[in-house]
Amino acid sequence: MNIDKETEKRIGELQILEQQLQKFLMEKQTMQVELNEIENALGELDKTNDEAYKILGGIMIKSNKEELIKEMKEKKKILEIRINSIEKQEVLLSNKSEEMKKELRETLKEKKE
């Protein structure tokens, strides 16, 4: 079956779209792992007395528990916003991808006939 230039171009665009979608999924997964770690750290901070430590550049430094909690909650909030944004982009890309696949299937079906 011969595929015209326009169809080849659309297939290329679809492949790029699918790669972007995969990139977003990997990024989202990384952020979700980080978010989970922050939630676990916050849980542990709640259990401790006033002594808390954080790691900076491979060195463990004693820190103020309240400041650490505040810092972690801010980080958590930022991650949640970023994950939400990625999810929105993911939905848009996924819908666009499905639409392109449908168009390409119809185009290829027409050319086959």
Buried (B, 14 or more C-beta within 10 A) or exposed (E): EEBEEEBEEBBEBBEEBBEBBEEBBEBBEEBEEBBEEBEEBBEEBEEEEEEBEBEEEEEEEEBEBEEBBEBBEEBBEEBEEBBEEBEEBBEEBBEBBEEBBEEBEEBBEEEEE
